Amino acid sequence: MAEVVVSNFINGSFVPTSSYIPSFDPSTGKVWAKIPDSGQDEINMAVSAAQTAFKTWSVKPAEERSKVLMKIADLLESRLAEIAELESRDQGKPVWLAKAVDIPRAVYNFRVFATSILHDTNRSSVMDAVGAVNYTVRDPVGVAGLISPWNLPLYLLTFKIAPAIATGNTVVAKPSEMTSVSAWKLCEIFNEAGVPPGVINLVFGVGPKAGEALVVHPDVPLISFTGGTVTAKRLRTSAAPFCKKLSLELGGKNPAVIFADADMDKCIPTTIRSSFVNQGEICLCTSRIYVERPAYQTFLKKFIEETKKLKVGNPKEDSSFMGALISKEHLEKVKGYVKIGVEEGATISCGEGVDTLDLPAGIKDGYFMRPTVITDLKENSRLLKEEIFGPVTCVVPFDTEEEAIMKANDVQYGLAATVWTQDVSRLHRVSRKIQVGTVWANCWLVRDLNMPFGGMKDSGIGREGCVESMDFYTEQKTICIKL
């Protein structure tokens, strides 16, 4: 396949640039695409186009906006296999995973928000004593600046674009520079679907240039960012003088709390998936597993056995459960945490440094790593506190419900958790006490887009995924009419 040259998508057209940065195929370690190294000029051009388009798009009837979103969904679904292969090369995930999860979810994002805007309702109140009627309205914010990460390239990009344009906003989006090709291909679908010029603009480049320019642009009143907590702290500082609306979905150090009465036939395979799917590169992945002591040894033995069965290999092969990590630098970071575990006296029960990884010649230079289970950790281990964002999970015993809750909450993050028990009272009790935005009970990654999504503590602010609580509307405005 020839080297791909990506262009910015501004005002409905593909706009070349004079400066590019390389994009690597994680499975081979070789450059496969060139990405625009955009900055202030390109952002200014895109924001201007979005401002112009907002004047007509924001007043277009919801029914017409809905039809455009549905057309995007249909076209994306018809090209599922093609886009999934591009996303696999972009991010390193197995093609089967992109086909089964990422692209179908992107399609679903457009369909859900296309239909939800047809059922918006407002509140009203009659003040009989003074003869007045109050009612609320919700308006689009304006130009939405959307910054999406590399780990679920289209899944999360469309989770921002779909609700933003459905509610009447226009968009300037900056996908991750490491996974831009699949997003660039999506722009062809926007034109085919009849998205008016300027409604959706994609500017490619790195965070310190293109991302920063978008965040501080005075004509972008809303920023939705998914990414790292450290980057978000800088983003909040940059955006603060402008009083922008912010939605930040950030890091996670997600616990699984497994009680002795859990259904292990369901718990173990689900926890394997929640720990290692997509190479563990999902903000919602389980990285700390707390098991009630009577079940600890039984769980650990079976969990390690099943982890060792997972195939790490060519993303093009359906038999590969895990593909490559996103970059050479990230691979070294994740492996570095395993080394820290060894230095702290922990036990590497399987995976990195313990089990061999034999790769065929064509992918020997790729960024692959065995799924790794670590035990015998100290209470204050960095592996239990810091986000690793890779195929590494730690298994720790606990004795009491109170101890489990304390351990689950003893981190700076609060994105998600899983609780495994057949005791309904305990399930509700523990779920309420774990300080996270989402708790999955006896399951994982079951998402209803009618429900809000987001984190607590350093895992972010704002809620996405539900029209009733999204940040893509202005705050509810009350209008009082004296009769």
N, C-alpha and C positions, 0 to 999 in steps of 0.2 A: 504494500500500500504506500503510495506516494505521500510525502510529508504534507500535512494539512496546514493551510494558512488561514487563520481565523480573522474575520473583520468585525469591527463594531457594527451594531445595528441601531441606527439613529433615524428617526422620522420615517420609518418604513423602508429604509434603504441600507445596504451593506456598504460601510464606509471604511476604506483601507487606511492604514496609518503608516508612519515612516519608521517607527521603532517597534521591535518585537522582542519577546522573551521566550525561551524554550519551554516546551511541555513534555514531560517524560512519560513513557509507558511504564507503569510500575512493574509489570510482569517481565519486562526485558531490560529495564534500566536504560533504554535508548530514547533519544528525542524522536517524537512522532508528529509534533505539531508546533507551530509558531503562534504565539498569542500577542495581541496588541499590548504595548506598554503604555497605556493611556494615562492621561493626567488631567489637569485643570481645563485645558481647551476642549477636550472631548466631552468632559462632564458638562461644561457650560453649553455646548451644542445640544447635548441630549436633554438637559433641563429646559432649555428654550423650546425645544420641540414638544416636550411634555406639557409645558405651560400653555402653549397654543392649543394643543389637542384637548386639554382639560376643559376649555370653554364650551366645547360641543359634547364631549364624552360625558361630562358630569351631569348634563341635563337630558341625556338620551334616556328614554323610558327603560325601566328595568327589564321589560320583556325583550327589548332589542339587544341590550347588553347580554342577557341570558343566552340568546341565540348564538351570539358570537362565541361565548365560552363553550357552548355545547359543540359548535363546529370545531373548535380547537381540540376538544376531547376526542371527537370522532376521528380527526385526522391523525392525532398522536397515536390512538389505538391502532389505526390501520398500518402504522409504520413502527409498531412495537419492536419487532425483531431488529430492524436497522438501528434504531435509537439505543436499544439495549446493548448492542455490540459496541457502539461508540462509548457508552457510559462505562462499560467494562474496561476498555482501553484507557479511558480517562482516569478511572479510580482504582483499578486493580481487582475489583470484585468479580466473582464468577458471572458469566453471561446468564446462566440459569436464574441467578438471584435477581439480576436486573430485569429479566423477563417476568419473573414471578411476583416481584414486590415493587421495585422502584418505578418502573414505567406504568404498570397498572395503577399504582397509587397516584402518580402524576395525573393520569386520566381521571381518576376519581376526584381529585382535588378540583378540577375544572367543573365536573358535573355537579358536585355537591354545592359549590357556591353559585353555580348558574341557576340552580333550582331554589336555593335558600333565599335569594334576594326577591323571589316572587312572593314570599310569604312574610315580609317584614310588617310589623305592626307598631303603632305608636300608642302612647298612653295619653289619656285625657282625664280631666277632673272638672266638675261643675261646682262653682261657688254660688249656691242659691242666695245666700244672704246679701251678697253684693252684686249679683247678676253678672258673673263673669265666667268665662270658660278658659281653662288652661289645657294646652296640649303640647306634646313634645315632638320634635322632628330631629332627624339625624342626617347630616350632610357629609359628602366626601370631604376629606381633608385637603387634597390638592395633589401635588407631585410627591409620590412616595419613593423614598430612597431605600432600596432593598439590597442587602448584602448577604449572600448565601455561602455556605461552606462547601468543602470538597467531599465530605464523607457520603452524602446522599444527594448527588448533584441536582438531579431534576425533581426528585421527591420533595426536597426542601425549597428549591427555587419556585416551583409551581405552587407550593403551600403559601407563598407570599404573593406571587403575581395574581393567582386566581381570586382571592378575596379582595385584593387591592383594586383590580379593575372591575370586579363584579359590583362593588359599592360605589363606583363612579370616579375613582381616582385614576390618574395616569402614573406611569412607572418609569423610573430609571434604576435598573438593576445592575449590580456588579457581582457576577459569579466568582468563585474562587479561581485564581489564575492557574491552579493545578488541574482543574476539571472544567475547562471552558468549551471544549469541542461539542459536547452533547447539547449544551445550552445554546451555542451558536446555531446548531442544526435546528433547534426548536424555533428559531426565528423564521425559517422558511415556512413553517406551519402557521405562524401568526399571519403572515401575508396571505397564504392560501385561504385562511379562515375569514379573511376580510377585516382583520383588526385595523382600524383607521391609523394612518401614519401619525406617529408621535405618542400614541396611547401606551405602547410598550417599547422601551429603549433599553438595549443591553450594551454596557461599556465594559470592556475587559481590561484587566490590569491588576497591579498589586495594591495591597491595602494602603501603604504609606503614601501612594500617589493618587490613584483613582478613588480608592475608598475614602481617604481623608478629604479629598476635594468634594465628594458627594455629601459627606457628613456636615461639612461646614458651609455648604452652599446656602445662602440666605433664602433662596426660593424653593427649598425642599423642607417643608414643615414636619415631615414624618420620616423617621428612620426605623426600619425593622432589620435587626442584625441577628444572625445565628452564627456562633463561633466561640472562640476561647474567652475565658473570663479576663485574662490579662489585656487582650485587645479591647474588650468591652470597657474596661476602666479608662483607657485612653479615649475611646469613642465618647463616653459620657462627659469627659472633661472638655473635649472639642466641641460637643454639641451644646453644652450648658449655657453659653451666652445667648443662644438663639431660642431657648424655651421650646424646643422641638418635642413632639410626641415621640417617645421611644418605646420600642418593644425589643427586649433582649432575651434570647434563648441561648443559654451559655453552657458551661461545663457541668459534668455530673460525676458523682462517685457513688453509684447506685447500689443499695444493699438488697440482698434477698434474705428474708427472715424465714427459716424453715423449722417448723415445729415437728416434734416426733410423730404426731398423728397425721402428717401430710401423706397424700397419696403419691408415693415415690415413683410409681409407674408413669405418672404424669409430670411430677416435679422434676425428675432428673433430666429427661429429654428436653423439657422446656428450658431448664436452667442451662443446659449445654448450649442451646440456641441463643439464649439471652446473654450468654457470656462471650460467645465466639462467632456468631454470625457476622458477616461483613468484616471479618478479621477483627472483631471487637471494636470497630471504628464507628460506633453509633453512640450518640450522647446518652441514650437510654439503656445501654448495655449494663449488665450486672458485673461489677468488679469486686464486690465484697459479698461473700456468702456466709451467713451466720446460721449454724445448725444446732438445734437443741441436743445436748450431750448424749441422751440415750440413743439417738439416731445417728450421731456424728460418724462413727467408724463405718457403719453400713453405707451411709450416704457417700462418704469420701471414697471408699473402695469402688463402688459402682460408678461414681462420677469420673474418677481417674480412668477406669477401664473404658468408658464410653468416649472420653476425650481423646484417648490414644487411638481410637478407631477413625477419627476425623482425618480426611485426606486433605493435605495442602498441596496445591499443584496448579497446573495450567488453567486459567480462568475460562478458557474455551471448552473445557471438558466438564460434562455434567456430573461426573463423579467427584469433582473437586468441591469440598464443602467450603474451603477457604482459598482465596486468591492471595494477591500481594498487598502489602501495606502501601500507603500512598507515596512515600518517598524514601530515599536512602537515609535522609536525616531523621525522619520519623521512626524508621526501623531501628536505628541506632539508639534513639531515645527510649523506645520501648524495651529493647534488650538491656539498656542501661539500668532500668528499674529491676530487672531480674538480677543483675549483678549487685545492686543495692540490697536486695533480699538476702543474697548469699552473705554479703558483708555483715548484715544484721543478725545472721545466724538462723535464718528461716530455711525451710526444706523445699527444694524444687521437686515436687512429687512427679511431675511429668512435663515434657515440653523442652523449652530452650535450655541448652546445655546438658540435657539428660537424654533426649531421644534424637536420633539422627534425622536429617531431612535430605532425601535424595531427589534431586530435580533433574529433568532432562536437559540436554545441552542448550536448547533454544531459550530456556528461561533461567539458566543458572545465575545470571546477573540480575535477576529480578529481586524485589524486596520482600522475600517470603520469610515466614517464621512459624514454628510449631505452636499450637495452642498450649498455654502453660498454666499449671495449677500449683499454687504456693501455699504451704501450710507452716505451722509452728512459728507464727509471727509474734513479735513483741507488741504490746498494747499500743505503743506510740509509733509503730513502724510507718515509714513514709509511704509504703505500699498500701496502707489502709487509709491514708489521709489525702494523697495527691492523685489527681486524674492522670491515668496512664494512657488511655485511649488506644488500646491494642488488645491482642488476644492473651491477656494475663488476668487471672482472677485468684482471689485469696479466700481460703476456707478456714473458718474459725468457729470453735464450739462456744455455746453459751448455756447457762444453767437455769435462768429464770426469765420470765416475760419482761420484767423491768430491765434486766441486764441487756436483753436483746434490743429493746427500744433505745436504751442509752447508747449502745454501740452503733446502732443504725444512725442516730442523730449526731454522733460525735465527729462531724466533718463540716467544712465550710460550705458544702454544696447541699442542694435540696431539690433535685430534679424529679427523680422517680424512685420507686421501690416495688418489690414484690413480697407478698406475704403468703406462706403456704401453711394451711391448717384446715381441718374439717370441723373445727369448733367455731360455729357462726358467731357466737358472742365475742370470742377472742379475736376473730377476724376483724370485726367492726371496731373493737376496742383498740387494737394495735394499729390498725390503718389510720385512725384518727390521731394517734400520738406520734406517728412518724412524720417528720417535718420535710415533706416533699410536695410537689405540685400534683403528682399522679401516683396512686397506689394501685397496682394490679394484684388482685387476690386470686390465687390458684390459676394464674395465666400470665402472659406477658405480651406487650405490644398489641393489645386489642384496642383500636382507636375508633371512637365515635366522633365525627367532626361536628356533631351538635354540641359537644362538650368543650369547654375552654382548655387550653393547653399552655403550660409554662411552669417555671420553677420558683423556688423560694431561696432565700439567702444569696449566695454567690452564683446561683444557677439562673438568675435573671429577674426581669421585671416585665409586666404586661402579660396578656393572655391572647393567644391566637387560636384559630381553628373553630371559632363559633361566632356567627354573626352578632349574637346578642352581646358579646363581650370583646369583640375585636377592636383593635386600635386603628382600623382603617376608616372609621367614622370619626367625626368630631364628637366631643362630649354631647350627650343629649341636651338639646336646646329647648327651653320652655318658652312657650308663647302664651301670653295672657291677654284675652280679648274681653273688654268690658261690653256687655250686651246693652 
